[in-house]
Amino acid sequence: MKRHLETHRAFCLEYDKVARNIDRRLIGSSPSREAYGRWLKGHLKTKPQADHCRVLERMFPGHTVAELLAPYDPENRDVVVQARPDPREAATNRREVFHLGATTMALGLADTVWRGPDLLEQVLDASNVSESRLLYLESEAERLGLKVPPPDLLPETLLHLESVKDLLKRRQPVEAQRRLIRIGAKLSIVVGEIMFCANHFPLARRWFAAAARAAEEAGDRYLADLVLASTALIPTYSSDPHVVLSTVAPRLENAVGATPAIAWMWGFAALAHASLGDRDAFERAVSRSGKTLDRCPMDSLQPGILSFQLERLTFYEARGRADLGDLDGTADAVSRVLSSYDSGASNDPALARFAYACALVKAGEVEEACRLATTALRESPTRPSVTVVVRAHEFDDLLRPSGSVTADWREALSDLRAPDPRLLLASAHQAN
């Protein structure tokens, strides 16, 4: 009743969700309507089959099957009448262990090792999450957002999201509830960013939408702005500057404070104006972004995807000046970008080089452009983001009208592969 699982359909949906985490072969093994009715009435002479027992105890952590199926005392809603121990139970359990088989046991143990501590803490935090748990989840969300998250972080991020969702199912005190929702918003941004970089734009949109809903529920204006800025990534790398402007302009028209998220939106507006060839609007937007950063508290200007920094704005400036055909301005901005980044830690240096390479092609310096673009590909991270792939092909498109290309560039481009989102989702599924 507390979990709202009284109906057979609601119970079976939750049953299958839990069964999936134990052994996928158990999906669809939920009890029939008649069997579930007997469970609710306590009309059982023996325990259910072993697989049902495994799922039931995972569904309701902290309770044994005997407790769950014992007669219910309506006079005391929080206490069940303890079932009389069956002396045959120990022998039955030993037989069940052998019947499960080594493979199934290994899967179950691995899942227990991975989620065991979390499940224990969920029981302890059932009605009032501890301060230490909140601080831990908050620090994990911040840690995961400290850089553009690689695909390897997806299982870990989803695990923390599961913790947040399970805690939110049990209504917490108001402030704890709000903190949990904020954590959920940040983790959803991380997942959305991973999906975006992995070339799965539809899923990225869904995760950003979930983050926006959580930020709204928490009443956190900064997080809501951060989600809005993150959402602008998709039309920016889909060559749709009008959508970028329609996404950020309404918020920028009403912005009064100075936050990294507002500065980020001005940066996206600058890129969109440059793409449309509007130099004056580009210069205004770059200037507004820089002035906004200058007014932000220093402790708010953190690295990663949950903030915005001058280095990222400088990269946006380089890209915009390249689109506008400003070779000298692009060279100056790229020089500042490359002096600010460790090339192996971010895609931005590669993207900045592509910006300068595009400007060089427009200036007729094709050979130097190809050399720089080849360097950009070969010095980018091992698994380039979709952003690198998009910019690489945009550069290659600029070469085609002239027919000029170097062998090194063609070889480097032939080795470039767009991220396959199916591989990411498959690896995440295996990890879970």
ZAVO-699601 format. One record per residue (C-alpha): residue number from 0; x negated, y, z negated. Coordinates in steps of 0.02 Angstrom, whole numbers. Layout:
<pts>
+-----+--------+--------+--------+
|   n |     xx |     yy |     zz |
+-----+--------+--------+--------+
| NUM |      X |      Y |      Z |
...
+-----+--------+--------+--------+
</pts>
This chain:
<pts>
+-----+--------+--------+--------+
|   n |     xx |     yy |     zz |
+-----+--------+--------+--------+
|   0 |      0 |      0 |      0 |
|   1 |   -141 |    121 |    -41 |
|   2 |   -219 |     89 |    130 |
|   3 |    -50 |     98 |    220 |
|   4 |    -69 |    -77 |    289 |
|   5 |     99 |   -147 |    239 |
|   6 |    159 |   -183 |    416 |
|   7 |     93 |   -335 |    509 |
|   8 |     34 |   -229 |    656 |
|   9 |    -62 |   -104 |    548 |
|  10 |   -143 |   -244 |    451 |
|  11 |   -198 |   -338 |    609 |
|  12 |   -274 |   -182 |    686 |
|  13 |   -381 |   -155 |    532 |
|  14 |   -419 |   -341 |    522 |
|  15 |   -487 |   -344 |    700 |
|  16 |   -591 |   -187 |    669 |
|  17 |   -676 |   -269 |    520 |
|  18 |   -691 |   -438 |    606 |
|  19 |   -788 |   -357 |    749 |
|  20 |   -926 |   -309 |    627 |
|  21 |   -940 |   -485 |    558 |
|  22 |   -931 |   -594 |    713 |
|  23 |   -849 |   -544 |    877 |
|  24 |   -777 |   -720 |    892 |
|  25 |   -663 |   -678 |    746 |
|  26 |   -574 |   -539 |    843 |
|  27 |   -393 |   -591 |    869 |
|  28 |   -396 |   -718 |    726 |
|  29 |   -284 |   -611 |    614 |
|  30 |   -141 |   -704 |    526 |
|  31 |     26 |   -728 |    610 |
|  32 |    174 |   -625 |    553 |
|  33 |    240 |   -773 |    453 |
|  34 |     71 |   -806 |    372 |
|  35 |     52 |   -623 |    327 |
|  36 |    223 |   -626 |    248 |
|  37 |    169 |   -771 |    138 |
|  38 |     11 |   -677 |     90 |
|  39 |    112 |   -526 |     35 |
|  40 |    233 |   -633 |    -67 |
|  41 |     94 |   -735 |   -147 |
|  42 |    169 |   -899 |    -82 |
|  43 |      3 |   -988 |    -62 |
|  44 |    -50 |  -1152 |   -140 |
|  45 |   -228 |  -1146 |    -74 |
|  46 |   -346 |  -1012 |     -9 |
|  47 |   -334 |   -963 |    175 |
|  48 |   -461 |  -1032 |    297 |
|  49 |   -642 |   -978 |    276 |
|  50 |   -640 |   -848 |    416 |
|  51 |   -488 |   -761 |    342 |
|  52 |   -577 |   -755 |    174 |
|  53 |   -731 |   -675 |    249 |
|  54 |   -631 |   -538 |    335 |
|  55 |   -517 |   -505 |    186 |
|  56 |   -660 |   -477 |     66 |
|  57 |   -743 |   -360 |    190 |
|  58 |   -580 |   -264 |    215 |
|  59 |   -559 |   -237 |     29 |
|  60 |   -734 |   -220 |    -47 |
|  61 |   -743 |   -259 |   -232 |
|  62 |   -601 |   -387 |   -230 |
|  63 |   -610 |   -575 |   -212 |
|  64 |   -485 |   -669 |   -104 |
|  65 |   -412 |   -744 |   -262 |
|  66 |   -377 |   -569 |   -330 |
|  67 |   -306 |   -507 |   -166 |
|  68 |   -182 |   -650 |   -150 |
|  69 |   -136 |   -668 |   -334 |
|  70 |     39 |   -620 |   -395 |
|  71 |     64 |   -432 |   -411 |
|  72 |    119 |   -352 |   -574 |
|  73 |    234 |   -203 |   -532 |
|  74 |    225 |   -140 |   -712 |
|  75 |     40 |   -104 |   -690 |
|  76 |      1 |    -55 |   -512 |
|  77 |   -186 |    -58 |   -535 |
|  78 |   -196 |   -233 |   -609 |
|  79 |   -162 |   -400 |   -529 |
|  80 |   -127 |   -560 |   -622 |
|  81 |   -284 |   -663 |   -609 |
|  82 |   -262 |   -827 |   -518 |
|  83 |   -307 |   -983 |   -615 |
|  84 |   -480 |  -1042 |   -558 |
|  85 |   -478 |  -1196 |   -452 |
|  86 |   -616 |  -1320 |   -503 |
|  87 |   -624 |  -1378 |   -322 |
|  88 |   -665 |  -1202 |   -261 |
|  89 |   -854 |  -1212 |   -282 |
|  90 |   -865 |  -1374 |   -184 |
|  91 |   -751 |  -1302 |    -48 |
|  92 |   -859 |  -1147 |    -33 |
|  93 |  -1015 |  -1251 |    -13 |
|  94 |   -935 |  -1350 |    128 |
|  95 |   -879 |  -1189 |    213 |
|  96 |  -1056 |  -1124 |    214 |
|  97 |  -1115 |  -1273 |    313 |
|  98 |   -965 |  -1265 |    430 |
|  99 |  -1004 |  -1084 |    476 |
| 100 |  -1167 |  -1132 |    561 |
| 101 |  -1337 |  -1051 |    559 |
| 102 |  -1303 |   -923 |    697 |
| 103 |  -1146 |   -854 |    617 |
| 104 |  -1230 |   -845 |    448 |
| 105 |  -1377 |   -751 |    521 |
| 106 |  -1260 |   -624 |    600 |
| 107 |  -1165 |   -604 |    438 |
| 108 |  -1323 |   -583 |    335 |
| 109 |  -1395 |   -456 |    455 |
| 110 |  -1236 |   -354 |    444 |
| 111 |  -1239 |   -365 |    254 |
| 112 |  -1419 |   -307 |    246 |
| 113 |  -1380 |   -159 |    361 |
| 114 |  -1215 |   -103 |    283 |
| 115 |  -1222 |   -183 |    110 |
| 116 |  -1284 |    -32 |     12 |
| 117 |  -1162 |     81 |    102 |
| 118 |  -1014 |    -33 |     65 |
| 119 |  -1063 |    -42 |   -119 |
| 120 |  -1072 |    147 |   -131 |
| 121 |   -903 |    164 |    -45 |
| 122 |   -825 |     61 |   -184 |
| 123 |   -910 |    167 |   -316 |
| 124 |   -855 |    327 |   -228 |
| 125 |   -678 |    267 |   -195 |
| 126 |   -589 |    416 |   -274 |
| 127 |   -728 |    541 |   -312 |
| 128 |   -884 |    538 |   -206 |
| 129 |  -1041 |    569 |   -307 |
| 130 |  -1146 |    726 |   -286 |
| 131 |  -1299 |    621 |   -245 |
| 132 |  -1204 |    534 |   -104 |
| 133 |  -1147 |    699 |    -32 |
| 134 |  -1322 |    771 |    -39 |
| 135 |  -1391 |    615 |     45 |
| 136 |  -1265 |    622 |    188 |
| 137 |  -1292 |    810 |    209 |
| 138 |  -1481 |    788 |    218 |
| 139 |  -1462 |    646 |    344 |
| 140 |  -1351 |    752 |    456 |
| 141 |  -1480 |    893 |    450 |
| 142 |  -1624 |    772 |    484 |
| 143 |  -1537 |    695 |    635 |
| 144 |  -1508 |    869 |    706 |
| 145 |  -1688 |    928 |    688 |
| 146 |  -1726 |    892 |    871 |
| 147 |  -1638 |    838 |   1028 |
| 148 |  -1596 |    664 |    965 |
| 149 |  -1666 |    516 |   1062 |
| 150 |  -1550 |    370 |   1102 |
| 151 |  -1633 |    266 |    966 |
| 152 |  -1545 |    372 |    835 |
| 153 |  -1370 |    328 |    895 |
| 154 |  -1342 |    173 |    785 |
| 155 |  -1404 |    265 |    630 |
| 156 |  -1293 |    416 |    667 |
| 157 |  -1140 |    307 |    695 |
| 158 |  -1174 |    215 |    531 |
| 159 |  -1172 |    379 |    434 |
| 160 |  -1013 |    429 |    525 |
| 161 |   -932 |    266 |    470 |
| 162 |   -978 |    310 |    291 |
| 163 |   -899 |    482 |    308 |
| 164 |   -740 |    412 |    387 |
| 165 |   -720 |    279 |    252 |
| 166 |   -742 |    409 |    115 |
| 167 |   -617 |    526 |    197 |
| 168 |   -486 |    389 |    201 |
| 169 |   -479 |    403 |     11 |
| 170 |   -427 |    581 |    -27 |
| 171 |   -572 |    665 |   -117 |
| 172 |   -575 |    824 |   -221 |
| 173 |   -552 |    977 |   -110 |
| 174 |   -733 |   1036 |   -104 |
| 175 |   -802 |    861 |    -81 |
| 176 |   -675 |    832 |     58 |
| 177 |   -732 |    991 |    145 |
| 178 |   -916 |    944 |    132 |
| 179 |   -881 |    772 |    204 |
| 180 |   -787 |    848 |    351 |
| 181 |   -933 |    966 |    385 |
| 182 |  -1052 |    817 |    383 |
| 183 |   -937 |    728 |    505 |
| 184 |   -939 |    880 |    620 |
| 185 |  -1130 |    888 |    622 |
| 186 |  -1147 |    701 |    654 |
| 187 |  -1021 |    713 |    795 |
| 188 |  -1125 |    852 |    874 |
| 189 |  -1277 |    737 |    865 |
| 190 |  -1182 |    595 |    951 |
| 191 |  -1115 |    716 |   1082 |
| 192 |  -1291 |    777 |   1118 |
| 193 |  -1355 |    599 |   1136 |
| 194 |  -1214 |    560 |   1257 |
| 195 |  -1248 |    718 |   1356 |
| 196 |  -1434 |    679 |   1372 |
| 197 |  -1391 |    500 |   1420 |
| 198 |  -1286 |    560 |   1568 |
| 199 |  -1116 |    517 |   1493 |
| 200 |  -1028 |    684 |   1506 |
| 201 |   -850 |    620 |   1472 |
| 202 |   -901 |    542 |   1307 |
| 203 |  -1003 |    696 |   1263 |
| 204 |   -847 |    803 |   1287 |
| 205 |   -746 |    689 |   1174 |
| 206 |   -875 |    694 |   1036 |
| 207 |   -891 |    883 |   1047 |
| 208 |   -701 |    895 |   1039 |
| 209 |   -701 |    787 |    882 |
| 210 |   -836 |    898 |    807 |
| 211 |   -731 |   1052 |    847 |
| 212 |   -580 |    976 |    761 |
| 213 |   -683 |    936 |    607 |
| 214 |   -760 |   1111 |    601 |
| 215 |   -585 |   1186 |    612 |
| 216 |   -522 |   1072 |    473 |
| 217 |   -669 |   1122 |    363 |
| 218 |   -640 |   1306 |    401 |
| 219 |   -822 |   1326 |    453 |
| 220 |   -839 |   1464 |    583 |
| 221 |  -1024 |   1435 |    612 |
| 222 |  -1001 |   1250 |    649 |
| 223 |   -857 |   1291 |    765 |
| 224 |   -970 |   1412 |    860 |
| 225 |  -1108 |   1282 |    865 |
| 226 |   -989 |   1156 |    944 |
| 227 |   -931 |   1286 |   1071 |
| 228 |  -1111 |   1321 |   1120 |
| 229 |  -1149 |   1134 |   1133 |
| 230 |   -998 |   1112 |   1246 |
| 231 |  -1071 |   1240 |   1367 |
| 232 |  -1214 |   1120 |   1403 |
| 233 |  -1102 |   1015 |   1515 |
| 234 |  -1047 |   1147 |   1642 |
| 235 |  -1222 |   1224 |   1636 |
| 236 |  -1298 |   1062 |   1701 |
| 237 |  -1151 |   1030 |   1817 |
| 238 |  -1188 |   1190 |   1914 |
| 239 |  -1024 |   1271 |   1860 |
| 240 |  -1070 |   1446 |   1795 |
| 241 |   -890 |   1509 |   1800 |
| 242 |   -838 |   1374 |   1675 |
| 243 |   -987 |   1420 |   1565 |
| 244 |   -929 |   1600 |   1559 |
| 245 |   -748 |   1554 |   1528 |
| 246 |   -808 |   1443 |   1384 |
| 247 |   -916 |   1570 |   1291 |
| 248 |   -853 |   1742 |   1345 |
| 249 |   -694 |   1748 |   1238 |
| 250 |   -793 |   1710 |   1081 |
| 251 |   -933 |   1832 |   1124 |
| 252 |   -806 |   1972 |   1151 |
| 253 |   -750 |   1952 |    970 |
| 254 |   -917 |   1911 |    888 |
| 255 |   -967 |   2032 |    751 |
| 256 |  -1100 |   1940 |    648 |
| 257 |  -1271 |   1874 |    696 |
| 258 |  -1292 |   1685 |    696 |
| 259 |  -1400 |   1565 |    797 |
| 260 |  -1242 |   1494 |    877 |
| 261 |  -1191 |   1667 |    943 |
| 262 |  -1368 |   1694 |   1010 |
| 263 |  -1357 |   1524 |   1095 |
| 264 |  -1194 |   1572 |   1181 |
| 265 |  -1274 |   1733 |   1244 |
| 266 |  -1414 |   1624 |   1314 |
| 267 |  -1290 |   1516 |   1409 |
| 268 |  -1204 |   1673 |   1474 |
| 269 |  -1373 |   1736 |   1537 |
| 270 |  -1402 |   1573 |   1632 |
| 271 |  -1229 |   1582 |   1710 |
| 272 |  -1251 |   1763 |   1766 |
| 273 |  -1421 |   1722 |   1842 |
| 274 |  -1347 |   1574 |   1934 |
| 275 |  -1216 |   1692 |   2008 |
| 276 |  -1351 |   1816 |   2058 |
| 277 |  -1295 |   1953 |   1938 |
| 278 |  -1462 |   2026 |   1879 |
| 279 |  -1391 |   2166 |   1771 |
| 280 |  -1274 |   2049 |   1677 |
| 281 |  -1418 |   1926 |   1654 |
| 282 |  -1530 |   2060 |   1578 |
| 283 |  -1391 |   2117 |   1460 |
| 284 |  -1355 |   1940 |   1401 |
| 285 |  -1540 |   1899 |   1372 |
| 286 |  -1559 |   2061 |   1275 |
| 287 |  -1404 |   2025 |   1169 |
| 288 |  -1465 |   1850 |   1131 |
| 289 |  -1635 |   1915 |   1075 |
| 290 |  -1561 |   2054 |    968 |
| 291 |  -1442 |   1929 |    887 |
| 292 |  -1589 |   1816 |    842 |
| 293 |  -1681 |   1964 |    767 |
| 294 |  -1534 |   1997 |    651 |
| 295 |  -1514 |   1815 |    595 |
| 296 |  -1579 |   1764 |    422 |
| 297 |  -1745 |   1677 |    442 |
| 298 |  -1688 |   1519 |    353 |
| 299 |  -1548 |   1496 |    482 |
| 300 |  -1670 |   1486 |    628 |
| 301 |  -1710 |   1302 |    615 |
| 302 |  -1775 |   1186 |    752 |
| 303 |  -1657 |   1062 |    831 |
| 304 |  -1481 |   1059 |    899 |
| 305 |  -1394 |   1132 |    745 |
| 306 |  -1473 |   1302 |    772 |
| 307 |  -1556 |   1407 |    907 |
| 308 |  -1732 |   1477 |    917 |
| 309 |  -1830 |   1608 |   1014 |
| 310 |  -1923 |   1468 |   1107 |
| 311 |  -1761 |   1405 |   1181 |
| 312 |  -1708 |   1580 |   1231 |
| 313 |  -1877 |   1605 |   1317 |
| 314 |  -1846 |   1446 |   1417 |
| 315 |  -1673 |   1510 |   1467 |
| 316 |  -1753 |   1673 |   1520 |
| 317 |  -1879 |   1578 |   1629 |
| 318 |  -1740 |   1480 |   1712 |
| 319 |  -1634 |   1634 |   1742 |
| 320 |  -1777 |   1735 |   1816 |
| 321 |  -1818 |   1590 |   1932 |
| 322 |  -1638 |   1585 |   1994 |
| 323 |  -1650 |   1773 |   2027 |
| 324 |  -1812 |   1753 |   2125 |
| 325 |  -1918 |   1850 |   1998 |
| 326 |  -2085 |   1758 |   2018 |
| 327 |  -2188 |   1867 |   1900 |
| 328 |  -2053 |   1870 |   1766 |
| 329 |  -2035 |   1681 |   1778 |
| 330 |  -2223 |   1655 |   1763 |
| 331 |  -2231 |   1764 |   1607 |
| 332 |  -2083 |   1675 |   1523 |
| 333 |  -2150 |   1501 |   1567 |
| 334 |  -2319 |   1547 |   1494 |
| 335 |  -2233 |   1595 |   1330 |
| 336 |  -2131 |   1433 |   1331 |
| 337 |  -2283 |   1321 |   1357 |
| 338 |  -2378 |   1406 |   1217 |
| 339 |  -2233 |   1373 |   1096 |
| 340 |  -2200 |   1188 |   1125 |
| 341 |  -2286 |   1022 |   1104 |
| 342 |  -2256 |    949 |   1278 |
| 343 |  -2224 |    774 |   1212 |
| 344 |  -2092 |    826 |   1087 |
| 345 |  -1964 |    913 |   1198 |
| 346 |  -1897 |    919 |   1374 |
| 347 |  -1907 |   1110 |   1376 |
| 348 |  -2089 |   1122 |   1439 |
| 349 |  -2045 |   1010 |   1587 |
| 350 |  -1888 |   1113 |   1621 |
| 351 |  -1988 |   1274 |   1612 |
| 352 |  -2114 |   1206 |   1738 |
| 353 |  -1971 |   1161 |   1854 |
| 354 |  -1905 |   1339 |   1838 |
| 355 |  -2073 |   1409 |   1892 |
| 356 |  -2088 |   1278 |   2031 |
| 357 |  -1919 |   1334 |   2100 |
| 358 |  -1976 |   1515 |   2097 |
| 359 |  -2137 |   1466 |   2190 |
| 360 |  -2039 |   1376 |   2326 |
| 361 |  -1931 |   1530 |   2353 |
| 362 |  -2093 |   1631 |   2368 |
| 363 |  -2159 |   1511 |   2500 |
| 364 |  -2294 |   1430 |   2391 |
| 365 |  -2235 |   1252 |   2420 |
| 366 |  -2396 |   1158 |   2384 |
| 367 |  -2422 |   1241 |   2215 |
| 368 |  -2237 |   1215 |   2176 |
| 369 |  -2250 |   1028 |   2211 |
| 370 |  -2406 |   1015 |   2102 |
| 371 |  -2317 |   1100 |   1957 |
| 372 |  -2158 |    997 |   1979 |
| 373 |  -2260 |    835 |   1983 |
| 374 |  -2344 |    887 |   1821 |
| 375 |  -2174 |    923 |   1745 |
| 376 |  -2114 |    747 |   1781 |
| 377 |  -2272 |    658 |   1726 |
| 378 |  -2288 |    755 |   1564 |
| 379 |  -2105 |    744 |   1514 |
| 380 |  -2052 |    622 |   1377 |
| 381 |  -2052 |    437 |   1423 |
| 382 |  -1862 |    434 |   1436 |
| 383 |  -1816 |    601 |   1516 |
| 384 |  -1649 |    678 |   1479 |
| 385 |  -1520 |    704 |   1614 |
| 386 |  -1572 |    887 |   1609 |
| 387 |  -1743 |    842 |   1682 |
| 388 |  -1664 |    733 |   1816 |
| 389 |  -1543 |    872 |   1867 |
| 390 |  -1681 |   1003 |   1880 |
| 391 |  -1797 |    885 |   1974 |
| 392 |  -1667 |    855 |   2109 |
| 393 |  -1623 |   1040 |   2117 |
| 394 |  -1807 |   1075 |   2152 |
| 395 |  -1813 |    938 |   2284 |
| 396 |  -1659 |   1013 |   2369 |
| 397 |  -1754 |   1178 |   2387 |
| 398 |  -1892 |   1087 |   2482 |
| 399 |  -1781 |   1005 |   2611 |
| 400 |  -1746 |   1153 |   2727 |
| 401 |  -1933 |   1182 |   2752 |
| 402 |  -1972 |    997 |   2770 |
| 403 |  -2131 |   1026 |   2669 |
| 404 |  -2170 |    907 |   2527 |
| 405 |  -2324 |    829 |   2450 |
| 406 |  -2354 |    643 |   2432 |
| 407 |  -2382 |    659 |   2244 |
| 408 |  -2214 |    744 |   2220 |
| 409 |  -2123 |    616 |   2324 |
| 410 |  -2203 |    474 |   2225 |
| 411 |  -2162 |    554 |   2058 |
| 412 |  -1981 |    583 |   2110 |
| 413 |  -1962 |    404 |   2172 |
| 414 |  -2006 |    343 |   1997 |
| 415 |  -1876 |    455 |   1914 |
| 416 |  -1715 |    370 |   1861 |
| 417 |  -1561 |    451 |   1789 |
| 418 |  -1517 |    384 |   1617 |
| 419 |  -1393 |    240 |   1626 |
| 420 |  -1261 |    271 |   1491 |
| 421 |  -1208 |     88 |   1499 |
| 422 |  -1377 |     35 |   1430 |
| 423 |  -1361 |    158 |   1286 |
| 424 |  -1188 |     97 |   1240 |
| 425 |  -1243 |    -85 |   1253 |
| 426 |  -1393 |    -57 |   1139 |
| 427 |  -1285 |     36 |   1014 |
| 428 |  -1160 |   -107 |   1015 |
| 429 |  -1297 |   -235 |    983 |
| 430 |  -1369 |   -131 |    842 |
| 431 |  -1199 |   -122 |    758 |
+-----+--------+--------+--------+
</pts>
